[in-house]
Amino acid sequence: MTLDNTAELSNEESGLSVKNLNKSFKAKKQQKAILKDLNFMIPEGQITAFLGPNGAGKTTTIKILLGLIKPSSGDIRYKGNEKYLKYTGAVLEGSRNIYWRLSAVENFEYFGALKGLNRKKSIDNGLYFLKLFDLYDKKDIDTRSLSRGQQQIVAICCALLNYPKILFLDEPTLGLDLKASEKIQLILKELSQKNKMGIFLTTHEIKIAQNISDHVIFLDKGSIIYKNKTSQIKDKAERTEYLLDFKRPLSNTELKTIRSFGQLAVDENKKYLISLDHQVSFQTFLMAVSRLPVCAMQQKSLDLESLFKRYIK
Ligand SMILES: Nc1ncnc2c1ncn2[C@@H]1O[C@H](COP(=O)(O)OP(=O)(O)OP(=O)(O)O)[C@@H](O)[C@H]1O
C-alpha cells in the first residue's frame, strides 16, 4: 500500500465520505444531470459549509445523503460503512420538521421513539439540548406559539436527540434575527467540537460559513467548483491584497520590483494596489516594500463573500 492510500484510508475513517455522486432527474422526457460527480468528506468534529446559488443542488445532495432520494450513482460511507443512516440527524429547510400542535417535550417523545429511544431518554436528551439553547422555560408550550427562531431550535434539538455523528442542517438560520442566528452558530460550533459531531450545513449567508465552518464546499450548477479549509481561504483572502502609499512616485526600477510580486494597479488616490501572486512569500514581499519609500501599507482584507464572487466570475 502506498503512503497516499494510507492517508486516504485514515481520512475516510474519520467521517462521511462521498465519492463520485451523480444524480439526474427526468425533465421533459430527458434526463437532466443535477449533481455531477461530487467527491467530498464530512469530517467528524468539524463544520462543513455547503454553499452555492439557488438551484445548485444543495438540498438534493442532503436528501441523497439522508437516504430520502436515490442517487443515480455514487458511494457514500460513514467510516467505511454503507449503512450509516442511524448515525445521522437532520433539519431540512422549511417549517415541517416538528409537530406544531405538540410541545417541545412531546416532540422529543415522538421523534425520540422514531429514533429508537425510550421515553425517558428522549425527554432527558431533548431537555439537555433545550437548556443549552436557553429555551428550557418553553418546554411545555405548543410549538406553534413559539417564534420562528424558537421553533428552529426545537427542531435542531429533535435532530440531536440521538447524538448523531453527522448532523445535516439545510439553511439553519434562514429568516432568524441576528441574536437567534448567533446563538445557533455558537452552539453548533460547541457541539461539533465537544461531541465530535460532523456538521454539514447549507447556507446562503456566507458570513455564517466564515464565522463557524472549518471547511467550505462551493457547488455551482451541480458541480463542486471549489473546496478548501476555511482557515486557508481566510488566510489567502487576508494575504492577497495590499494597498501601498508611497512618499513619492516610484521610479521605473522600483515599479519593476513591486510588479515582480503580483498584479499592480493604481487607484484614484494614486495608491498602489498589489495582488500578490500565490507563490510569493509574504516575508520577501515585506522586505522589498521596506526598501521602497513607503509611508503606509494597508491589508485589504477580503471576506469569503468577495472571494467567492471572484471565483464565480
Ligand atoms: N424531483 C425533482 N425533479 C426534477 N428536478 C428536480 C427535482 N428536485 C430538484 N430538482 C432540480 O434540481 C436542481 C437543484 O435543486 P436543489 O433544491 O437541490 O437546489 P438548491 O441548491 O438546494 O437550491 P436552493 O438554494 O434554492 O434551495 C434544481 O434545478 C431543481 O429544479
The ligand as an ORCA input file, in Angstrom:
! r2SCAN-3c Opt
* xyz 0 1
  N     -37.740     15.885     -8.036
  C     -37.136     16.665     -8.927
  N     -37.377     16.530    -10.249
  C     -36.768     17.298    -11.160
  N     -35.876     18.271    -10.857
  C     -35.592     18.460     -9.566
  C     -36.199     17.689     -8.517
  N     -35.716     18.101     -7.340
  C     -34.829     19.118     -7.604
  N     -34.782     19.330     -8.937
  C     -33.940     20.326     -9.613
  O     -32.616     20.160     -9.163
  C     -31.945     21.412     -9.107
  C     -31.295     21.562     -7.758
  O     -32.300     21.773     -6.765
  P     -31.956     21.886     -5.230
  O     -33.227     22.114     -4.496
  O     -31.124     20.754     -4.821
  O     -31.058     23.212     -5.229
  P     -30.529     24.083     -4.002
  O     -29.088     24.302     -4.259
  O     -30.903     23.434     -2.716
  O     -31.331     25.426     -4.200
  P     -31.873     26.498     -3.109
  O     -30.660     27.218     -2.609
  O     -32.748     27.363     -3.924
  O     -32.592     25.730     -2.039
  C     -32.992     22.466     -9.430
  O     -32.826     22.854    -10.767
  C     -34.301     21.761     -9.231
  O     -35.289     22.263    -10.075
*
